[in-house]
Amino acid sequence: MNDWPDAQPEGPRRMRHVQRPQVPPQQPQQPQYRQQRQQQYGQGQGQGYDQGYDQEYNPSFTQAQGSGYDSGYSSGQVYGGPQGGGRGTVPPQYDPRQGGGRPAPDWRRRIKIGSIVLAVAVVGWSVGTYAWASSRMRNEVDLAKVIERPSEGDCTTYLIVGSDSREGMSDEEKKKLHTGSAEGKRTDSMMILAACSSGNTMISLPRDSWVTIPSFVGSESGKKYQARGGSKLNAAYAMDGPELLVRTVEYNTGLRIDHYAEIGFAGFANIVDALGGVELNIEKGFKDKKSGADFQAGTQTLDGQQALAFVRTRYAFAESDLARTKNQQKFLSALANQAATPGTILNPFKLYPTLGAGLDTLIVDKDMSLYDLGKMFFAMKGISGGDGKSMNMPINGTAPQGSLKWDMPKVKQLVEQIRNDQPVTVTSDR
């Protein structure tokens, strides 16, 4: 038998109701009381206690969320997202005045970056062009072989020579340009360009000038040769090329030549064509069958063929070679004036063809750089613009073989003014 009394079912037991502690609602805090409230409840932060709701963003609120404490309050915002760091992150607040929820573009910064990129591109293009052009220069004349040279002056002097070289020309081109088919090459024009701070001066040396050809060292043989005595100036070039020509000019003038530049028929015509022609005012029309010249008076644009005929014509003038040298100076100044312009230098479709046409046939001394060549062109341009003067070497009568005799007192005065960088006051009657 069961000694235990009959068990009676126990009635339903009423469970004690447990309620979540009520947190008194927090009033929006004014900014000036934030520090005081933080000090008052600072210790409660570590236990998940909420410091209270703030109308502005309150970092303590997100910290309380991270602790797992639920205050029962929801602001209606969705926390976390593509910009956030996970749960409990409040998205960045944007100024609604900027529109679209995105910052306004910083145009100053964009313009600055664009300017830097453009500057780098221009510098890179300039350096590349300079290197390309320098590599194509024909530095073939060695002025170190010239003996007994005069002392240096204050100006930079260039001996500019136009030769009748037909190098690289086809039979058709020779016929078109009326150059003939003579072998070798001779000087067709010679001039001294003195680039001075007091003003630039261009002096033409008639190839029929009567000069003394002095002793010299052969440019190829290295042997020393005795003086050849009196002869026409162009004979020096025919004897031993550019080095003897420089030696002869220095010996007869006492002026040191710093740089040498020579261009042939083809190169001259190609430069003019690459520029699209050169505008020139021809004061009086003339014709010449030998050079192919046929010009009317007035302003006109000359192409390469016409330009070559213009600078080579001598038999159409009573003064022959002296008239021709004046035309050569006039045209070279106009050519330099058009070549050394922003429209040519900054236009690659003109710059590269012009440089290519000139550098292929331009022969210079070994010490001449592309920078020196540029200075030479700008000096010629200055003369065209009135910053300097152009003249023939002073002449005083005739000499053997129908040549021209220099006026030596004037020549010495002219040389002294150039060497000392003084304004040139010497004039030439012819």
C-alpha positions as CSV (number, residue, x, y, z in Angstrom):
1,M,0.0,0.0,0.0
2,N,1.0,3.4,-0.6
3,D,1.5,5.2,2.6
4,W,1.6,8.5,0.9
5,P,-1.7,10.5,1.0
6,D,-3.5,10.9,-2.1
7,A,-1.9,13.7,-4.1
8,Q,-4.1,16.5,-5.0
9,P,-3.4,18.4,-8.1
10,E,-2.0,21.8,-7.4
11,G,-3.9,24.7,-8.8
12,P,-2.4,26.9,-11.3
13,R,0.5,28.9,-9.8
14,R,0.6,32.5,-10.6
15,M,4.0,33.4,-12.0
16,R,5.5,36.7,-10.9
17,H,5.5,39.2,-13.7
18,V,8.9,40.6,-14.5
19,Q,9.0,43.9,-16.3
20,R,11.8,45.5,-18.2
21,P,13.2,48.5,-16.2
22,Q,11.7,51.7,-17.5
23,V,14.2,54.3,-18.6
24,P,12.9,57.8,-18.2
25,P,12.7,59.6,-21.5
26,Q,15.7,61.8,-22.2
27,Q,15.2,65.4,-23.1
28,P,17.1,66.8,-26.1
29,Q,20.3,68.2,-24.7
30,Q,21.6,71.6,-25.6
31,P,25.2,71.7,-26.8
32,Q,26.3,73.8,-23.8
33,Y,25.3,70.9,-21.4
34,R,26.9,68.1,-23.3
35,Q,30.1,68.1,-21.4
36,Q,28.3,68.2,-18.0
37,R,26.1,65.2,-19.0
38,Q,29.1,63.2,-20.2
39,Q,30.9,63.8,-16.9
40,Q,27.8,62.8,-15.0
41,Y,27.1,59.5,-16.8
42,G,30.6,58.7,-18.0
43,Q,30.9,55.6,-15.8
44,G,27.6,54.2,-17.2
45,Q,28.9,54.0,-20.7
46,G,30.9,50.9,-20.1
47,Q,27.7,49.2,-18.6
48,G,25.6,49.9,-21.7
49,Y,23.8,52.9,-20.2
50,D,22.4,55.3,-22.7
51,Q,23.5,58.9,-22.2
52,G,20.4,60.2,-23.8
53,Y,19.1,61.2,-27.2
54,D,20.6,64.3,-28.9
55,Q,19.0,65.9,-31.8
56,E,22.4,66.1,-33.4
57,Y,24.7,63.1,-34.0
58,N,25.9,61.7,-30.6
59,P,28.8,59.2,-30.7
60,S,27.7,57.8,-27.3
61,F,24.5,56.5,-28.8
62,T,26.3,54.3,-31.2
63,Q,28.6,53.1,-28.4
64,A,25.6,52.1,-26.4
65,Q,24.3,50.1,-29.3
66,G,27.5,48.3,-29.6
67,S,27.3,47.2,-26.0
68,G,24.1,45.2,-26.6
69,Y,21.8,47.4,-24.6
70,D,18.4,48.1,-26.1
71,S,16.7,51.2,-24.9
72,G,13.7,50.5,-26.9
73,Y,14.1,53.7,-28.8
74,S,14.3,53.7,-32.6
75,S,15.2,56.8,-34.6
76,G,13.9,55.3,-37.8
77,Q,17.4,55.5,-39.5
78,V,19.0,52.5,-41.1
79,Y,22.4,52.0,-39.8
80,G,25.3,50.5,-41.8
81,G,25.5,50.5,-45.6
82,P,28.0,51.0,-48.3
83,Q,29.8,53.8,-46.6
84,G,29.5,52.5,-43.1
85,G,31.7,50.3,-41.0
86,G,29.0,47.7,-40.2
87,R,26.3,47.8,-37.6
88,G,25.8,51.0,-35.7
89,T,27.5,53.3,-38.2
90,V,25.8,56.5,-39.0
91,P,26.1,57.6,-42.7
92,P,27.9,60.9,-43.4
93,Q,25.7,63.9,-43.2
94,Y,25.7,66.1,-46.4
95,D,24.8,69.7,-46.6
96,P,21.4,69.7,-48.4
97,R,22.4,73.0,-50.0
98,Q,24.9,71.2,-52.3
99,G,22.1,69.2,-53.8
100,G,22.0,65.5,-54.8
101,G,23.7,64.4,-51.6
102,R,27.2,64.9,-53.3
103,P,30.0,67.4,-52.7
104,A,30.3,70.2,-55.2
105,P,33.2,69.7,-57.7
106,D,36.4,71.4,-56.9
107,W,37.0,73.3,-60.2
108,R,40.2,75.1,-58.9
109,R,41.8,71.7,-58.2
110,R,40.8,70.3,-61.6
111,I,42.1,73.4,-63.4
112,K,45.4,73.2,-61.5
113,I,45.8,69.5,-62.4
114,G,44.9,70.2,-66.0
115,S,47.5,73.0,-66.2
116,I,50.2,70.8,-64.8
117,V,49.4,68.0,-67.3
118,L,49.5,70.5,-70.2
119,A,52.8,72.0,-69.0
120,V,54.4,68.6,-68.8
121,A,53.1,67.6,-72.2
122,V,54.5,70.9,-73.8
123,V,57.9,70.4,-72.1
124,G,58.1,66.8,-73.2
125,W,57.2,67.8,-76.8
126,S,59.8,70.6,-76.8
127,V,62.5,68.4,-75.4
128,G,61.7,65.7,-77.9
129,T,61.7,68.1,-80.8
130,Y,65.0,69.6,-79.7
131,A,66.6,66.2,-79.4
132,W,65.3,65.1,-82.8
133,A,66.5,68.3,-84.6
134,S,69.9,68.2,-82.9
135,S,70.4,64.6,-84.0
136,R,69.9,65.7,-87.6
137,M,72.4,68.6,-87.7
138,R,75.4,68.1,-89.9
139,N,78.3,69.4,-87.8
140,E,80.9,68.8,-90.4
141,V,83.1,71.9,-90.4
142,D,86.0,71.9,-88.0
143,L,87.1,75.4,-87.2
144,A,89.8,74.0,-84.9
145,K,91.8,73.4,-88.1
146,V,91.9,77.2,-88.9
147,I,95.3,78.6,-87.9
148,E,96.4,82.0,-86.6
149,R,92.9,83.2,-85.6
150,P,92.1,86.7,-84.4
151,S,91.0,87.3,-80.8
152,E,87.4,87.0,-79.8
153,G,85.1,90.0,-79.8
154,D,82.1,91.0,-77.8
155,C,79.6,90.0,-80.6
156,T,78.7,86.5,-81.9
157,T,79.7,86.3,-85.6
158,Y,78.4,83.9,-88.2
159,L,79.7,83.3,-91.7
160,I,76.6,82.3,-93.8
161,V,77.3,80.7,-97.1
162,G,75.0,79.7,-100.0
163,S,76.7,77.2,-102.1
164,D,75.8,75.9,-105.6
165,S,75.8,72.3,-104.3
166,R,73.5,70.1,-106.2
167,E,73.8,67.3,-103.6
168,G,70.7,65.0,-103.6
169,M,69.1,66.7,-106.7
170,S,67.7,64.7,-109.6
171,D,68.2,65.7,-113.2
172,E,64.6,66.9,-113.3
173,E,65.1,69.1,-110.2
174,K,68.3,70.6,-111.7
175,K,66.5,71.5,-114.9
176,K,63.5,72.9,-113.0
177,L,65.6,75.1,-110.7
178,H,68.0,76.2,-113.5
179,T,71.1,75.1,-111.5
180,G,73.0,73.4,-114.3
181,S,75.0,70.2,-113.7
182,A,78.5,71.3,-112.8
183,E,80.4,68.9,-110.6
184,G,81.6,69.9,-107.1
185,K,80.4,73.0,-105.4
186,R,81.3,76.7,-105.1
187,T,80.1,79.6,-103.1
188,D,77.1,81.4,-104.6
189,S,76.8,83.9,-101.7
190,M,78.7,84.9,-98.6
191,M,77.8,87.2,-95.7
192,I,78.9,87.9,-92.2
193,L,76.1,88.2,-89.5
194,A,77.2,90.0,-86.3
195,A,74.7,89.5,-83.5
196,C,75.4,92.3,-81.0
197,S,73.6,93.8,-78.1
198,S,74.1,97.2,-79.7
199,G,72.3,96.0,-82.9
200,N,72.7,93.2,-85.5
201,T,74.6,93.8,-88.7
202,M,74.5,91.7,-91.9
203,I,77.5,92.3,-94.3
204,S,77.5,90.8,-97.7
205,L,80.9,89.7,-99.1
206,P,80.8,89.8,-102.9
207,R,82.3,86.6,-104.2
208,D,84.3,88.7,-106.7
209,S,86.1,90.5,-103.9
210,W,89.8,90.7,-104.4
211,V,91.6,89.3,-101.3
212,T,94.8,87.6,-100.2
213,I,94.6,83.9,-99.7
214,P,97.0,83.3,-96.7
215,S,98.9,80.2,-95.6
216,F,96.7,77.4,-94.3
217,V,96.6,73.8,-93.1
218,G,94.7,71.5,-95.4
219,S,91.5,70.3,-93.9
220,E,92.0,66.8,-95.3
221,S,95.7,66.4,-95.7
222,G,96.8,68.2,-92.5
223,K,99.7,69.7,-94.4
224,K,100.7,73.4,-94.2
225,Y,100.5,75.3,-97.5
226,Q,102.1,78.6,-98.3
227,A,100.1,81.7,-99.1
228,R,98.6,81.9,-102.5
229,G,98.5,85.7,-102.9
230,G,95.8,87.7,-104.4
231,S,92.7,86.1,-105.8
232,K,88.9,86.3,-105.8
233,L,87.2,85.4,-102.5
234,N,85.3,82.4,-103.9
235,A,88.6,80.8,-104.9
236,A,89.4,80.1,-101.3
237,Y,86.3,77.8,-101.0
238,A,87.2,76.0,-104.2
239,M,90.8,75.3,-103.0
240,D,90.1,73.8,-99.6
241,G,86.4,74.3,-98.6
242,P,84.9,76.0,-95.6
243,E,88.0,76.0,-93.4
244,L,90.1,77.9,-95.9
245,L,87.2,80.3,-96.6
246,V,87.0,81.1,-92.8
247,R,90.7,81.5,-92.7
248,T,90.7,83.9,-95.6
249,V,87.9,86.0,-94.3
250,E,89.5,86.3,-90.8
251,Y,92.9,87.1,-92.4
252,N,91.6,89.9,-94.6
253,T,89.2,91.5,-92.0
254,G,90.7,90.8,-88.6
255,L,87.3,89.6,-87.4
256,R,87.0,86.3,-85.7
257,I,84.2,84.0,-87.1
258,D,82.5,82.1,-84.3
259,H,80.2,79.9,-86.4
260,Y,79.8,78.7,-89.9
261,A,76.5,77.8,-91.7
262,E,76.2,76.6,-95.3
263,I,73.1,75.6,-97.4
264,G,72.8,74.3,-100.9
265,F,70.3,75.0,-103.7
266,A,68.0,72.1,-102.8
267,G,67.8,72.9,-99.1
268,F,67.1,76.5,-99.7
269,A,64.2,75.8,-102.1
270,N,62.8,73.1,-99.8
271,I,62.8,75.4,-96.8
272,V,60.8,78.0,-98.7
273,D,58.3,75.4,-99.9
274,A,57.9,74.0,-96.4
275,L,57.0,77.4,-95.1
276,G,54.3,77.7,-97.8
277,G,56.3,80.4,-99.6
278,V,57.8,83.7,-98.5
279,E,56.1,87.0,-99.0
280,L,58.4,89.7,-100.6
281,N,58.0,93.2,-102.0
282,I,59.9,93.4,-105.3
283,E,60.4,97.1,-106.1
284,K,61.2,96.7,-109.8
285,G,60.5,93.7,-112.0
286,F,63.3,91.8,-113.9
287,K,63.9,88.8,-116.0
288,D,67.0,86.5,-116.3
289,K,67.1,83.4,-118.6
290,K,70.1,81.9,-116.8
291,S,68.5,81.9,-113.3
292,G,64.9,81.5,-114.6
293,A,63.8,84.8,-113.0
294,D,60.7,86.5,-114.3
295,F,59.2,88.9,-111.7
296,Q,56.7,91.7,-111.8
297,A,57.0,94.7,-109.4
298,G,54.9,94.5,-106.2
299,T,54.3,92.3,-103.2
300,Q,54.0,88.6,-103.9
301,T,54.6,85.2,-102.4
302,L,57.6,83.3,-103.8
303,D,57.8,79.5,-103.8
304,G,61.1,77.6,-103.6
305,Q,61.8,77.8,-107.4
306,Q,61.1,81.5,-107.6
307,A,63.1,82.2,-104.4
308,L,66.2,80.5,-105.7
309,A,65.9,82.4,-109.0
310,F,65.5,85.7,-107.1
311,V,68.7,85.3,-105.0
312,R,70.8,83.9,-107.8
313,T,70.1,86.5,-110.5
314,R,73.1,88.8,-111.3
315,Y,73.1,89.4,-115.1
316,A,69.8,91.3,-115.0
317,F,71.4,94.2,-113.0
318,A,73.9,96.8,-113.9
319,E,75.7,96.3,-110.6
320,S,75.8,92.6,-111.1
321,D,77.1,90.9,-108.0
322,L,76.5,93.9,-105.7
323,A,72.9,94.1,-106.7
324,R,72.5,90.3,-106.2
325,T,74.0,90.5,-102.6
326,K,71.4,93.1,-101.7
327,N,68.6,90.8,-102.9
328,Q,70.1,87.9,-101.0
329,Q,70.1,90.0,-97.8
330,K,66.5,91.1,-98.4
331,F,65.2,87.6,-99.0
332,L,67.0,86.0,-96.1
333,S,65.7,88.5,-93.7
334,A,62.1,87.9,-95.0
335,L,62.7,84.2,-94.7
336,A,63.9,84.4,-91.1
337,N,61.1,86.8,-90.3
338,Q,58.5,84.2,-91.4
339,A,60.3,81.1,-90.0
340,A,60.8,82.6,-86.5
341,T,57.1,83.2,-85.8
342,P,54.7,81.4,-83.4
343,G,52.7,80.3,-86.5
344,T,55.7,78.2,-87.6
345,I,57.3,77.3,-84.3
346,L,54.1,76.2,-82.5
347,N,52.6,74.5,-85.6
348,P,54.1,70.9,-85.9
349,F,52.7,70.7,-89.5
350,K,55.0,73.6,-90.4
351,L,57.8,73.2,-87.9
352,Y,58.9,69.6,-88.7
353,P,58.9,69.9,-92.5
354,T,60.8,73.2,-92.2
355,L,63.4,71.8,-89.9
356,G,63.6,68.6,-91.9
357,A,64.1,70.5,-95.2
358,G,66.8,72.7,-93.7
359,L,68.7,70.3,-91.6
360,D,69.0,67.7,-94.4
361,T,71.3,70.1,-96.4
362,L,72.5,72.6,-93.8
363,I,76.2,72.2,-93.0
364,V,77.5,73.9,-89.8
365,D,80.6,73.9,-87.7
366,K,81.2,71.2,-85.0
367,D,80.6,73.7,-82.1
368,M,77.3,75.0,-83.4
369,S,74.2,73.8,-81.5
370,L,70.5,74.1,-82.4
371,Y,70.3,76.9,-79.9
372,D,73.1,78.8,-81.8
373,L,71.2,78.2,-85.1
374,G,68.1,79.6,-83.5
375,K,69.9,82.7,-82.4
376,M,71.2,83.2,-85.9
377,F,67.7,83.1,-87.4
378,F,66.3,85.5,-84.8
379,A,69.2,87.9,-85.4
380,M,68.3,87.9,-89.1
381,K,64.7,88.4,-88.2
382,G,65.7,91.4,-86.1
383,I,67.4,93.0,-89.1
384,S,64.2,92.6,-91.1
385,G,62.3,94.3,-88.3
386,G,64.6,97.3,-88.2
387,D,66.7,96.2,-85.3
388,G,70.1,96.5,-87.0
389,K,71.3,97.1,-90.5
390,S,72.3,95.3,-93.7
391,M,75.1,96.5,-96.1
392,N,77.7,95.4,-98.5
393,M,81.4,95.3,-97.6
394,P,82.7,98.8,-98.3
395,I,84.1,98.9,-101.9
396,N,86.7,101.3,-103.3
397,G,87.2,100.6,-107.0
398,T,88.1,97.6,-109.0
399,A,91.0,95.1,-109.0
400,P,92.5,92.5,-111.3
401,Q,90.2,90.0,-113.2
402,G,87.3,92.4,-113.0
403,S,87.1,91.9,-109.2
404,L,86.1,94.4,-106.5
405,K,88.6,96.1,-104.1
406,W,87.6,96.6,-100.5
407,D,87.8,100.1,-98.8
408,M,90.2,98.9,-96.1
409,P,90.1,102.0,-93.8
410,K,86.3,101.6,-93.7
411,V,86.6,97.8,-93.3
412,K,89.0,98.3,-90.3
413,Q,86.6,100.8,-88.7
414,L,83.6,98.4,-89.3
415,V,85.5,95.5,-87.7
416,E,86.4,97.6,-84.6
417,Q,82.8,98.6,-84.0
418,I,81.7,95.0,-84.2
419,R,84.4,93.6,-82.0
420,N,83.7,96.2,-79.3
421,D,79.9,95.8,-79.6
422,Q,79.4,99.4,-80.7
423,P,76.6,100.7,-83.0
424,V,77.8,100.4,-86.6
425,T,78.1,103.8,-88.2
426,V,80.1,102.7,-91.3
427,T,78.3,102.9,-94.5
428,S,78.8,101.4,-98.0
429,D,78.4,103.5,-101.1
430,R,77.5,100.4,-103.2
